[in-house]
Amino acid sequence: MASFETTSTPSFAGRIRDTFTVFAAQVADWNEKRLTRKALEQLTDRELEDIGMSRADIPRYR
């Protein structure tokens, strides 16, 4: 009985789509972190302390 290989390398269009998908996910992740930093920067020192953070912790959300 003969067997056939059913896996193949992705087409050029498939690789472009995959690259775009990864890029879009990275942009979405960057934007979410940016919005989080922006929201944290608007909190008072007391509010940051309430959630166990300080101003020095905000840049860690990169």
PDBQT receptor file of N, H, CA, C and O in Angstrom, charges set to zero:
ATOM      1  N   MET A   1       0.846  -1.175   0.000  1.00  0.00    +0.000 N 
ATOM      2  CA  MET A   1       0.000   0.000   0.000  1.00  0.00    +0.000 C 
ATOM      3  C   MET A   1       0.893   1.239   0.000  1.00  0.00    +0.000 C 
ATOM      4  O   MET A   1       1.854   1.314   0.765  1.00  0.00    +0.000 OA
ATOM      5  N   ALA A   2       0.584   2.181  -0.831  1.00  0.00    +0.000 N 
ATOM      6  H   ALA A   2      -0.197   2.120  -1.453  1.00  0.00    +0.000 HD
ATOM      7  CA  ALA A   2       1.376   3.405  -0.941  1.00  0.00    +0.000 C 
ATOM      8  C   ALA A   2       0.877   4.445   0.065  1.00  0.00    +0.000 C 
ATOM      9  O   ALA A   2      -0.310   4.505   0.388  1.00  0.00    +0.000 OA
ATOM     10  N   SER A   3       1.796   5.242   0.536  1.00  0.00    +0.000 N 
ATOM     11  H   SER A   3       2.759   5.193   0.273  1.00  0.00    +0.000 HD
ATOM     12  CA  SER A   3       1.398   6.337   1.424  1.00  0.00    +0.000 C 
ATOM     13  C   SER A   3       1.861   7.653   0.810  1.00  0.00    +0.000 C 
ATOM     14  O   SER A   3       2.836   7.703   0.060  1.00  0.00    +0.000 OA
ATOM     15  N   PHE A   4       1.148   8.696   1.141  1.00  0.00    +0.000 N 
ATOM     16  H   PHE A   4       0.356   8.655   1.750  1.00  0.00    +0.000 HD
ATOM     17  CA  PHE A   4       1.462  10.004   0.587  1.00  0.00    +0.000 C 
ATOM     18  C   PHE A   4       1.693  11.004   1.709  1.00  0.00    +0.000 C 
ATOM     19  O   PHE A   4       1.026  10.967   2.743  1.00  0.00    +0.000 OA
ATOM     20  N   GLU A   5       2.620  11.871   1.493  1.00  0.00    +0.000 N 
ATOM     21  H   GLU A   5       3.162  11.901   0.653  1.00  0.00    +0.000 HD
ATOM     22  CA  GLU A   5       2.889  12.952   2.438  1.00  0.00    +0.000 C 
ATOM     23  C   GLU A   5       1.809  14.007   2.255  1.00  0.00    +0.000 C 
ATOM     24  O   GLU A   5       1.621  14.524   1.154  1.00  0.00    +0.000 OA
ATOM     25  N   THR A   6       1.096  14.330   3.339  1.00  0.00    +0.000 N 
ATOM     26  H   THR A   6       1.250  13.910   4.233  1.00  0.00    +0.000 HD
ATOM     27  CA  THR A   6      -0.007  15.284   3.209  1.00  0.00    +0.000 C 
ATOM     28  C   THR A   6       0.350  16.670   3.726  1.00  0.00    +0.000 C 
ATOM     29  O   THR A   6      -0.431  17.611   3.583  1.00  0.00    +0.000 OA
ATOM     30  N   THR A   7       1.521  16.797   4.320  1.00  0.00    +0.000 N 
ATOM     31  H   THR A   7       2.156  16.033   4.436  1.00  0.00    +0.000 HD
ATOM     32  CA  THR A   7       1.926  18.131   4.779  1.00  0.00    +0.000 C 
ATOM     33  C   THR A   7       2.703  18.818   3.682  1.00  0.00    +0.000 C 
ATOM     34  O   THR A   7       3.425  18.179   2.916  1.00  0.00    +0.000 OA
ATOM     35  N   SER A   8       2.549  20.121   3.615  1.00  0.00    +0.000 N 
ATOM     36  H   SER A   8       1.963  20.641   4.237  1.00  0.00    +0.000 HD
ATOM     37  CA  SER A   8       3.286  20.879   2.611  1.00  0.00    +0.000 C 
ATOM     38  C   SER A   8       3.735  22.199   3.217  1.00  0.00    +0.000 C 
ATOM     39  O   SER A   8       3.237  22.634   4.255  1.00  0.00    +0.000 OA
ATOM     40  N   THR A   9       4.663  22.804   2.558  1.00  0.00    +0.000 N 
ATOM     41  H   THR A   9       5.067  22.451   1.715  1.00  0.00    +0.000 HD
ATOM     42  CA  THR A   9       5.124  24.104   3.042  1.00  0.00    +0.000 C 
ATOM     43  C   THR A   9       4.054  25.143   2.718  1.00  0.00    +0.000 C 
ATOM     44  O   THR A   9       3.370  25.038   1.701  1.00  0.00    +0.000 OA
ATOM     45  N   PRO A  10       3.910  26.153   3.589  1.00  0.00    +0.000 N 
ATOM     46  CA  PRO A  10       2.893  27.171   3.341  1.00  0.00    +0.000 C 
ATOM     47  C   PRO A  10       3.193  27.945   2.057  1.00  0.00    +0.000 C 
ATOM     48  O   PRO A  10       4.351  28.146   1.692  1.00  0.00    +0.000 OA
ATOM     49  N   SER A  11       2.159  28.359   1.405  1.00  0.00    +0.000 N 
ATOM     50  H   SER A  11       1.218  28.195   1.702  1.00  0.00    +0.000 HD
ATOM     51  CA  SER A  11       2.331  29.149   0.189  1.00  0.00    +0.000 C 
ATOM     52  C   SER A  11       2.844  30.531   0.559  1.00  0.00    +0.000 C 
ATOM     53  O   SER A  11       2.841  30.919   1.727  1.00  0.00    +0.000 OA
ATOM     54  N   PHE A  12       3.276  31.252  -0.430  1.00  0.00    +0.000 N 
ATOM     55  H   PHE A  12       3.280  30.937  -1.379  1.00  0.00    +0.000 HD
ATOM     56  CA  PHE A  12       3.749  32.622  -0.201  1.00  0.00    +0.000 C 
ATOM     57  C   PHE A  12       2.649  33.458   0.443  1.00  0.00    +0.000 C 
ATOM     58  O   PHE A  12       2.911  34.206   1.385  1.00  0.00    +0.000 OA
ATOM     59  N   ALA A  13       1.435  33.339  -0.051  1.00  0.00    +0.000 N 
ATOM     60  H   ALA A  13       1.222  32.732  -0.816  1.00  0.00    +0.000 HD
ATOM     61  CA  ALA A  13       0.308  34.088   0.521  1.00  0.00    +0.000 C 
ATOM     62  C   ALA A  13       0.064  33.669   1.967  1.00  0.00    +0.000 C 
ATOM     63  O   ALA A  13      -0.277  34.503   2.806  1.00  0.00    +0.000 OA
ATOM     64  N   GLY A  14       0.236  32.396   2.261  1.00  0.00    +0.000 N 
ATOM     65  H   GLY A  14       0.513  31.718   1.580  1.00  0.00    +0.000 HD
ATOM     66  CA  GLY A  14       0.063  31.905   3.626  1.00  0.00    +0.000 C 
ATOM     67  C   GLY A  14       1.115  32.466   4.564  1.00  0.00    +0.000 C 
ATOM     68  O   GLY A  14       0.816  32.812   5.707  1.00  0.00    +0.000 OA
ATOM     69  N   ARG A  15       2.351  32.556   4.078  1.00  0.00    +0.000 N 
ATOM     70  H   ARG A  15       2.594  32.275   3.150  1.00  0.00    +0.000 HD
ATOM     71  CA  ARG A  15       3.418  33.134   4.909  1.00  0.00    +0.000 C 
ATOM     72  C   ARG A  15       3.185  34.622   5.142  1.00  0.00    +0.000 C 
ATOM     73  O   ARG A  15       3.445  35.124   6.235  1.00  0.00    +0.000 OA
ATOM     74  N   ILE A  16       2.699  35.331   4.126  1.00  0.00    +0.000 N 
ATOM     75  H   ILE A  16       2.488  34.924   3.237  1.00  0.00    +0.000 HD
ATOM     76  CA  ILE A  16       2.381  36.758   4.282  1.00  0.00    +0.000 C 
ATOM     77  C   ILE A  16       1.267  36.916   5.305  1.00  0.00    +0.000 C 
ATOM     78  O   ILE A  16       1.344  37.780   6.178  1.00  0.00    +0.000 OA
ATOM     79  N   ARG A  17       0.226  36.083   5.204  1.00  0.00    +0.000 N 
ATOM     80  H   ARG A  17       0.163  35.381   4.494  1.00  0.00    +0.000 HD
ATOM     81  CA  ARG A  17      -0.890  36.137   6.156  1.00  0.00    +0.000 C 
ATOM     82  C   ARG A  17      -0.403  35.869   7.571  1.00  0.00    +0.000 C 
ATOM     83  O   ARG A  17      -0.789  36.573   8.504  1.00  0.00    +0.000 OA
ATOM     84  N   ASP A  18       0.441  34.858   7.740  1.00  0.00    +0.000 N 
ATOM     85  H   ASP A  18       0.754  34.285   6.982  1.00  0.00    +0.000 HD
ATOM     86  CA  ASP A  18       0.962  34.520   9.066  1.00  0.00    +0.000 C 
ATOM     87  C   ASP A  18       1.806  35.661   9.629  1.00  0.00    +0.000 C 
ATOM     88  O   ASP A  18       1.713  35.977  10.815  1.00  0.00    +0.000 OA
ATOM     89  N   THR A  19       2.622  36.273   8.787  1.00  0.00    +0.000 N 
ATOM     90  H   THR A  19       2.697  36.015   7.824  1.00  0.00    +0.000 HD
ATOM     91  CA  THR A  19       3.446  37.402   9.217  1.00  0.00    +0.000 C 
ATOM     92  C   THR A  19       2.558  38.563   9.644  1.00  0.00    +0.000 C 
ATOM     93  O   THR A  19       2.809  39.185  10.677  1.00  0.00    +0.000 OA
ATOM     94  N   PHE A  20       1.533  38.859   8.871  1.00  0.00    +0.000 N 
ATOM     95  H   PHE A  20       1.328  38.354   8.033  1.00  0.00    +0.000 HD
ATOM     96  CA  PHE A  20       0.617  39.938   9.216  1.00  0.00    +0.000 C 
ATOM     97  C   PHE A  20      -0.113  39.636  10.515  1.00  0.00    +0.000 C 
ATOM     98  O   PHE A  20      -0.305  40.531  11.339  1.00  0.00    +0.000 OA
ATOM     99  N   THR A  21      -0.522  38.392  10.706  1.00  0.00    +0.000 N 
ATOM    100  H   THR A  21      -0.367  37.665  10.037  1.00  0.00    +0.000 HD
ATOM    101  CA  THR A  21      -1.226  37.990  11.924  1.00  0.00    +0.000 C 
ATOM    102  C   THR A  21      -0.340  38.204  13.153  1.00  0.00    +0.000 C 
ATOM    103  O   THR A  21      -0.800  38.726  14.169  1.00  0.00    +0.000 OA
ATOM    104  N   VAL A  22       0.921  37.803  13.059  1.00  0.00    +0.000 N 
ATOM    105  H   VAL A  22       1.294  37.379  12.233  1.00  0.00    +0.000 HD
ATOM    106  CA  VAL A  22       1.862  38.005  14.164  1.00  0.00    +0.000 C 
ATOM    107  C   VAL A  22       2.059  39.489  14.416  1.00  0.00    +0.000 C 
ATOM    108  O   VAL A  22       2.051  39.929  15.566  1.00  0.00    +0.000 OA
ATOM    109  N   PHE A  23       2.234  40.264  13.358  1.00  0.00    +0.000 N 
ATOM    110  H   PHE A  23       2.239  39.907  12.424  1.00  0.00    +0.000 HD
ATOM    111  CA  PHE A  23       2.426  41.706  13.487  1.00  0.00    +0.000 C 
ATOM    112  C   PHE A  23       1.204  42.359  14.141  1.00  0.00    +0.000 C 
ATOM    113  O   PHE A  23       1.352  43.192  15.035  1.00  0.00    +0.000 OA
ATOM    114  N   ALA A  24       0.021  41.994  13.708  1.00  0.00    +0.000 N 
ATOM    115  H   ALA A  24      -0.100  41.318  12.981  1.00  0.00    +0.000 HD
ATOM    116  CA  ALA A  24      -1.209  42.561  14.276  1.00  0.00    +0.000 C 
ATOM    117  C   ALA A  24      -1.332  42.209  15.756  1.00  0.00    +0.000 C 
ATOM    118  O   ALA A  24      -1.768  43.039  16.554  1.00  0.00    +0.000 OA
ATOM    119  N   ALA A  25      -0.956  41.001  16.127  1.00  0.00    +0.000 N 
ATOM    120  H   ALA A  25      -0.601  40.326  15.479  1.00  0.00    +0.000 HD
ATOM    121  CA  ALA A  25      -1.006  40.599  17.539  1.00  0.00    +0.000 C 
ATOM    122  C   ALA A  25      -0.006  41.404  18.362  1.00  0.00    +0.000 C 
ATOM    123  O   ALA A  25      -0.302  41.786  19.494  1.00  0.00    +0.000 OA
ATOM    124  N   GLN A  26       1.162  41.662  17.811  1.00  0.00    +0.000 N 
ATOM    125  H   GLN A  26       1.403  41.352  16.891  1.00  0.00    +0.000 HD
ATOM    126  CA  GLN A  26       2.167  42.454  18.518  1.00  0.00    +0.000 C 
ATOM    127  C   GLN A  26       1.704  43.891  18.702  1.00  0.00    +0.000 C 
ATOM    128  O   GLN A  26       1.922  44.479  19.761  1.00  0.00    +0.000 OA
ATOM    129  N   VAL A  27       1.072  44.462  17.688  1.00  0.00    +0.000 N 
ATOM    130  H   VAL A  27       0.895  43.984  16.828  1.00  0.00    +0.000 HD
ATOM    131  CA  VAL A  27       0.549  45.827  17.788  1.00  0.00    +0.000 C 
ATOM    132  C   VAL A  27      -0.559  45.881  18.837  1.00  0.00    +0.000 C 
ATOM    133  O   VAL A  27      -0.603  46.811  19.643  1.00  0.00    +0.000 OA
ATOM    134  N   ALA A  28      -1.448  44.899  18.835  1.00  0.00    +0.000 N 
ATOM    135  H   ALA A  28      -1.412  44.143  18.181  1.00  0.00    +0.000 HD
ATOM    136  CA  ALA A  28      -2.525  44.855  19.822  1.00  0.00    +0.000 C 
ATOM    137  C   ALA A  28      -1.958  44.740  21.234  1.00  0.00    +0.000 C 
ATOM    138  O   ALA A  28      -2.451  45.399  22.150  1.00  0.00    +0.000 OA
ATOM    139  N   ASP A  29      -0.935  43.917  21.422  1.00  0.00    +0.000 N 
ATOM    140  H   ASP A  29      -0.535  43.382  20.678  1.00  0.00    +0.000 HD
ATOM    141  CA  ASP A  29      -0.295  43.757  22.728  1.00  0.00    +0.000 C 
ATOM    142  C   ASP A  29       0.360  45.065  23.169  1.00  0.00    +0.000 C 
ATOM    143  O   ASP A  29       0.204  45.485  24.316  1.00  0.00    +0.000 OA
ATOM    144  N   TRP A  30       1.092  45.708  22.258  1.00  0.00    +0.000 N 
ATOM    145  H   TRP A  30       1.219  45.367  21.326  1.00  0.00    +0.000 HD
ATOM    146  CA  TRP A  30       1.727  46.988  22.556  1.00  0.00    +0.000 C 
ATOM    147  C   TRP A  30       0.680  48.025  22.971  1.00  0.00    +0.000 C 
ATOM    148  O   TRP A  30       0.887  48.749  23.944  1.00  0.00    +0.000 OA
ATOM    149  N   ASN A  31      -0.426  48.103  22.256  1.00  0.00    +0.000 N 
ATOM    150  H   ASN A  31      -0.595  47.515  21.465  1.00  0.00    +0.000 HD
ATOM    151  CA  ASN A  31      -1.460  49.085  22.552  1.00  0.00    +0.000 C 
ATOM    152  C   ASN A  31      -2.111  48.814  23.907  1.00  0.00    +0.000 C 
ATOM    153  O   ASN A  31      -2.392  49.746  24.661  1.00  0.00    +0.000 OA
ATOM    154  N   GLU A  32      -2.348  47.556  24.212  1.00  0.00    +0.000 N 
ATOM    155  H   GLU A  32      -2.120  46.799  23.600  1.00  0.00    +0.000 HD
ATOM    156  CA  GLU A  32      -2.943  47.219  25.502  1.00  0.00    +0.000 C 
ATOM    157  C   GLU A  32      -2.021  47.631  26.653  1.00  0.00    +0.000 C 
ATOM    158  O   GLU A  32      -2.480  48.170  27.660  1.00  0.00    +0.000 OA
ATOM    159  N   LYS A  33      -0.734  47.377  26.497  1.00  0.00    +0.000 N 
ATOM    160  H   LYS A  33      -0.362  46.939  25.679  1.00  0.00    +0.000 HD
ATOM    161  CA  LYS A  33       0.235  47.779  27.526  1.00  0.00    +0.000 C 
ATOM    162  C   LYS A  33       0.309  49.301  27.634  1.00  0.00    +0.000 C 
ATOM    163  O   LYS A  33       0.425  49.838  28.736  1.00  0.00    +0.000 OA
ATOM    164  N   ARG A  34       0.244  49.996  26.503  1.00  0.00    +0.000 N 
ATOM    165  H   ARG A  34       0.150  49.560  25.608  1.00  0.00    +0.000 HD
ATOM    166  CA  ARG A  34       0.268  51.453  26.501  1.00  0.00    +0.000 C 
ATOM    167  C   ARG A  34      -0.929  52.009  27.261  1.00  0.00    +0.000 C 
ATOM    168  O   ARG A  34      -0.786  52.931  28.063  1.00  0.00    +0.000 OA
ATOM    169  N   LEU A  35      -2.106  51.450  27.009  1.00  0.00    +0.000 N 
ATOM    170  H   LEU A  35      -2.222  50.701  26.356  1.00  0.00    +0.000 HD
ATOM    171  CA  LEU A  35      -3.309  51.902  27.702  1.00  0.00    +0.000 C 
ATOM    172  C   LEU A  35      -3.236  51.612  29.198  1.00  0.00    +0.000 C 
ATOM    173  O   LEU A  35      -3.707  52.405  30.014  1.00  0.00    +0.000 OA
ATOM    174  N   THR A  36      -2.645  50.471  29.552  1.00  0.00    +0.000 N 
ATOM    175  H   THR A  36      -2.263  49.827  28.889  1.00  0.00    +0.000 HD
ATOM    176  CA  THR A  36      -2.489  50.128  30.967  1.00  0.00    +0.000 C 
ATOM    177  C   THR A  36      -1.568  51.128  31.654  1.00  0.00    +0.000 C 
ATOM    178  O   THR A  36      -1.881  51.629  32.734  1.00  0.00    +0.000 OA
ATOM    179  N   ARG A  37      -0.418  51.420  31.019  1.00  0.00    +0.000 N 
ATOM    180  H   ARG A  37      -0.163  51.013  30.142  1.00  0.00    +0.000 HD
ATOM    181  CA  ARG A  37       0.507  52.407  31.601  1.00  0.00    +0.000 C 
ATOM    182  C   ARG A  37      -0.166  53.767  31.748  1.00  0.00    +0.000 C 
ATOM    183  O   ARG A  37      -0.001  54.442  32.764  1.00  0.00    +0.000 OA
ATOM    184  N   LYS A  38      -0.921  54.161  30.736  1.00  0.00    +0.000 N 
ATOM    185  H   LYS A  38      -1.055  53.613  29.911  1.00  0.00    +0.000 HD
ATOM    186  CA  LYS A  38      -1.610  55.452  30.775  1.00  0.00    +0.000 C 
ATOM    187  C   LYS A  38      -2.609  55.493  31.934  1.00  0.00    +0.000 C 
ATOM    188  O   LYS A  38      -2.696  56.499  32.637  1.00  0.00    +0.000 OA
ATOM    189  N   ALA A  39      -3.353  54.422  32.136  1.00  0.00    +0.000 N 
ATOM    190  H   ALA A  39      -3.282  53.604  31.564  1.00  0.00    +0.000 HD
ATOM    191  CA  ALA A  39      -4.326  54.367  33.231  1.00  0.00    +0.000 C 
ATOM    192  C   ALA A  39      -3.613  54.397  34.581  1.00  0.00    +0.000 C 
ATOM    193  O   ALA A  39      -4.052  55.086  35.502  1.00  0.00    +0.000 OA
ATOM    194  N   LEU A  40      -2.519  53.653  34.699  1.00  0.00    +0.000 N 
ATOM    195  H   LEU A  40      -2.162  53.093  33.951  1.00  0.00    +0.000 HD
ATOM    196  CA  LEU A  40      -1.774  53.635  35.959  1.00  0.00    +0.000 C 
ATOM    197  C   LEU A  40      -1.172  55.006  36.279  1.00  0.00    +0.000 C 
ATOM    198  O   LEU A  40      -1.139  55.421  37.438  1.00  0.00    +0.000 OA
ATOM    199  N   GLU A  41      -0.703  55.696  35.259  1.00  0.00    +0.000 N 
ATOM    200  H   GLU A  41      -0.730  55.359  34.317  1.00  0.00    +0.000 HD
ATOM    201  CA  GLU A  41      -0.119  57.023  35.475  1.00  0.00    +0.000 C 
ATOM    202  C   GLU A  41      -1.141  58.024  35.996  1.00  0.00    +0.000 C 
ATOM    203  O   GLU A  41      -0.771  59.012  36.629  1.00  0.00    +0.000 OA
ATOM    204  N   GLN A  42      -2.403  57.782  35.739  1.00  0.00    +0.000 N 
ATOM    205  H   GLN A  42      -2.703  56.979  35.224  1.00  0.00    +0.000 HD
ATOM    206  CA  GLN A  42      -3.454  58.698  36.173  1.00  0.00    +0.000 C 
ATOM    207  C   GLN A  42      -3.869  58.459  37.623  1.00  0.00    +0.000 C 
ATOM    208  O   GLN A  42      -4.570  59.284  38.210  1.00  0.00    +0.000 OA
ATOM    209  N   LEU A  43      -3.444  57.342  38.203  1.00  0.00    +0.000 N 
ATOM    210  H   LEU A  43      -2.875  56.672  37.727  1.00  0.00    +0.000 HD
ATOM    211  CA  LEU A  43      -3.796  57.053  39.586  1.00  0.00    +0.000 C 
ATOM    212  C   LEU A  43      -2.927  57.867  40.544  1.00  0.00    +0.000 C 
ATOM    213  O   LEU A  43      -1.800  58.243  40.218  1.00  0.00    +0.000 OA
ATOM    214  N   THR A  44      -3.467  58.128  41.715  1.00  0.00    +0.000 N 
ATOM    215  H   THR A  44      -4.382  57.823  41.980  1.00  0.00    +0.000 HD
ATOM    216  CA  THR A  44      -2.690  58.821  42.748  1.00  0.00    +0.000 C 
ATOM    217  C   THR A  44      -1.732  57.820  43.387  1.00  0.00    +0.000 C 
ATOM    218  O   THR A  44      -1.879  56.608  43.230  1.00  0.00    +0.000 OA
ATOM    219  N   ASP A  45      -0.747  58.353  44.111  1.00  0.00    +0.000 N 
ATOM    220  H   ASP A  45      -0.628  59.338  44.239  1.00  0.00    +0.000 HD
ATOM    221  CA  ASP A  45       0.187  57.476  44.819  1.00  0.00    +0.000 C 
ATOM    222  C   ASP A  45      -0.553  56.572  45.800  1.00  0.00    +0.000 C 
ATOM    223  O   ASP A  45      -0.191  55.407  45.962  1.00  0.00    +0.000 OA
ATOM    224  N   ARG A  46      -1.565  57.090  46.442  1.00  0.00    +0.000 N 
ATOM    225  H   ARG A  46      -1.859  58.037  46.311  1.00  0.00    +0.000 HD
ATOM    226  CA  ARG A  46      -2.363  56.318  47.406  1.00  0.00    +0.000 C 
ATOM    227  C   ARG A  46      -3.086  55.163  46.691  1.00  0.00    +0.000 C 
ATOM    228  O   ARG A  46      -3.113  54.039  47.191  1.00  0.00    +0.000 OA
ATOM    229  N   GLU A  47      -3.664  55.447  45.529  1.00  0.00    +0.000 N 
ATOM    230  H   GLU A  47      -3.642  56.361  45.123  1.00  0.00    +0.000 HD
ATOM    231  CA  GLU A  47      -4.367  54.405  44.782  1.00  0.00    +0.000 C 
ATOM    232  C   GLU A  47      -3.389  53.329  44.298  1.00  0.00    +0.000 C 
ATOM    233  O   GLU A  47      -3.706  52.139  44.321  1.00  0.00    +0.000 OA
ATOM    234  N   LEU A  48      -2.216  53.748  43.866  1.00  0.00    +0.000 N 
ATOM    235  H   LEU A  48      -1.959  54.714  43.848  1.00  0.00    +0.000 HD
ATOM    236  CA  LEU A  48      -1.202  52.780  43.459  1.00  0.00    +0.000 C 
ATOM    237  C   LEU A  48      -0.792  51.909  44.640  1.00  0.00    +0.000 C 
ATOM    238  O   LEU A  48      -0.628  50.696  44.503  1.00  0.00    +0.000 OA
ATOM    239  N   GLU A  49      -0.627  52.538  45.799  1.00  0.00    +0.000 N 
ATOM    240  H   GLU A  49      -0.760  53.523  45.910  1.00  0.00    +0.000 HD
ATOM    241  CA  GLU A  49      -0.262  51.795  47.004  1.00  0.00    +0.000 C 
ATOM    242  C   GLU A  49      -1.342  50.767  47.348  1.00  0.00    +0.000 C 
ATOM    243  O   GLU A  49      -1.033  49.658  47.784  1.00  0.00    +0.000 OA
ATOM    244  N   ASP A  50      -2.603  51.137  47.151  1.00  0.00    +0.000 N 
ATOM    245  H   ASP A  50      -2.854  52.038  46.797  1.00  0.00    +0.000 HD
ATOM    246  CA  ASP A  50      -3.713  50.222  47.441  1.00  0.00    +0.000 C 
ATOM    247  C   ASP A  50      -3.641  48.939  46.602  1.00  0.00    +0.000 C 
ATOM    248  O   ASP A  50      -4.070  47.876  47.051  1.00  0.00    +0.000 OA
ATOM    249  N   ILE A  51      -3.108  49.041  45.407  1.00  0.00    +0.000 N 
ATOM    250  H   ILE A  51      -2.760  49.904  45.043  1.00  0.00    +0.000 HD
ATOM    251  CA  ILE A  51      -3.006  47.850  44.552  1.00  0.00    +0.000 C 
ATOM    252  C   ILE A  51      -1.599  47.251  44.589  1.00  0.00    +0.000 C 
ATOM    253  O   ILE A  51      -1.258  46.384  43.785  1.00  0.00    +0.000 OA
ATOM    254  N   GLY A  52      -0.788  47.731  45.540  1.00  0.00    +0.000 N 
ATOM    255  H   GLY A  52      -1.065  48.436  46.193  1.00  0.00    +0.000 HD
ATOM    256  CA  GLY A  52       0.538  47.155  45.743  1.00  0.00    +0.000 C 
ATOM    257  C   GLY A  52       1.573  47.602  44.736  1.00  0.00    +0.000 C 
ATOM    258  O   GLY A  52       2.497  46.851  44.424  1.00  0.00    +0.000 OA
ATOM    259  N   MET A  53       1.438  48.806  44.223  1.00  0.00    +0.000 N 
ATOM    260  H   MET A  53       0.687  49.417  44.477  1.00  0.00    +0.000 HD
ATOM    261  CA  MET A  53       2.376  49.327  43.236  1.00  0.00    +0.000 C 
ATOM    262  C   MET A  53       2.918  50.674  43.674  1.00  0.00    +0.000 C 
ATOM    263  O   MET A  53       2.398  51.305  44.594  1.00  0.00    +0.000 OA
ATOM    264  N   SER A  54       3.968  51.098  43.001  1.00  0.00    +0.000 N 
ATOM    265  H   SER A  54       4.390  50.586  42.253  1.00  0.00    +0.000 HD
ATOM    266  CA  SER A  54       4.484  52.453  43.160  1.00  0.00    +0.000 C 
ATOM    267  C   SER A  54       4.698  53.029  41.765  1.00  0.00    +0.000 C 
ATOM    268  O   SER A  54       4.579  52.311  40.772  1.00  0.00    +0.000 OA
ATOM    269  N   ARG A  55       5.007  54.293  41.686  1.00  0.00    +0.000 N 
ATOM    270  H   ARG A  55       5.104  54.876  42.493  1.00  0.00    +0.000 HD
ATOM    271  CA  ARG A  55       5.253  54.923  40.378  1.00  0.00    +0.000 C 
ATOM    272  C   ARG A  55       6.405  54.244  39.647  1.00  0.00    +0.000 C 
ATOM    273  O   ARG A  55       6.412  54.170  38.419  1.00  0.00    +0.000 OA
ATOM    274  N   ALA A  56       7.363  53.758  40.399  1.00  0.00    +0.000 N 
ATOM    275  H   ALA A  56       7.357  53.818  41.398  1.00  0.00    +0.000 HD
ATOM    276  CA  ALA A  56       8.523  53.095  39.789  1.00  0.00    +0.000 C 
ATOM    277  C   ALA A  56       8.136  51.791  39.081  1.00  0.00    +0.000 C 
ATOM    278  O   ALA A  56       8.867  51.322  38.209  1.00  0.00    +0.000 OA
ATOM    279  N   ASP A  57       7.004  51.210  39.447  1.00  0.00    +0.000 N 
ATOM    280  H   ASP A  57       6.410  51.591  40.156  1.00  0.00    +0.000 HD
ATOM    281  CA  ASP A  57       6.566  49.952  38.830  1.00  0.00    +0.000 C 
ATOM    282  C   ASP A  57       5.916  50.156  37.461  1.00  0.00    +0.000 C 
ATOM    283  O   ASP A  57       5.868  49.223  36.659  1.00  0.00    +0.000 OA
ATOM    284  N   ILE A  58       5.426  51.337  37.189  1.00  0.00    +0.000 N 
ATOM    285  H   ILE A  58       5.465  52.095  37.840  1.00  0.00    +0.000 HD
ATOM    286  CA  ILE A  58       4.666  51.572  35.949  1.00  0.00    +0.000 C 
ATOM    287  C   ILE A  58       5.455  51.269  34.689  1.00  0.00    +0.000 C 
ATOM    288  O   ILE A  58       4.913  50.615  33.798  1.00  0.00    +0.000 OA
ATOM    289  N   PRO A  59       6.705  51.705  34.559  1.00  0.00    +0.000 N 
ATOM    290  CA  PRO A  59       7.450  51.408  33.313  1.00  0.00    +0.000 C 
ATOM    291  C   PRO A  59       7.672  49.921  33.038  1.00  0.00    +0.000 C 
ATOM    292  O   PRO A  59       8.036  49.556  31.920  1.00  0.00    +0.000 OA
ATOM    293  N   ARG A  60       7.467  49.073  34.011  1.00  0.00    +0.000 N 
ATOM    294  H   ARG A  60       7.171  49.369  34.919  1.00  0.00    +0.000 HD
ATOM    295  CA  ARG A  60       7.627  47.635  33.800  1.00  0.00    +0.000 C 
ATOM    296  C   ARG A  60       6.599  47.068  32.827  1.00  0.00    +0.000 C 
ATOM    297  O   ARG A  60       6.789  45.984  32.275  1.00  0.00    +0.000 OA
ATOM    298  N   TYR A  61       5.519  47.801  32.620  1.00  0.00    +0.000 N 
ATOM    299  H   TYR A  61       5.365  48.681  33.067  1.00  0.00    +0.000 HD
ATOM    300  CA  TYR A  61       4.455  47.345  31.704  1.00  0.00    +0.000 C 
ATOM    301  C   TYR A  61       4.818  47.726  30.285  1.00  0.00    +0.000 C 
ATOM    302  O   TYR A  61       4.125  48.524  29.653  1.00  0.00    +0.000 OA
ATOM    303  N   ARG A  62       5.910  47.156  29.780  1.00  0.00    +0.000 N 
ATOM    304  H   ARG A  62       6.473  46.509  30.293  1.00  0.00    +0.000 HD
ATOM    305  CA  ARG A  62       6.355  47.422  28.416  1.00  0.00    +0.000 C 
ATOM    306  C   ARG A  62       6.172  46.213  27.558  1.00  0.00    +0.000 C 
ATOM    307  O   ARG A  62       6.492  46.246  26.370  1.00  0.00    +0.000 OA
TER     308      ARG A  62
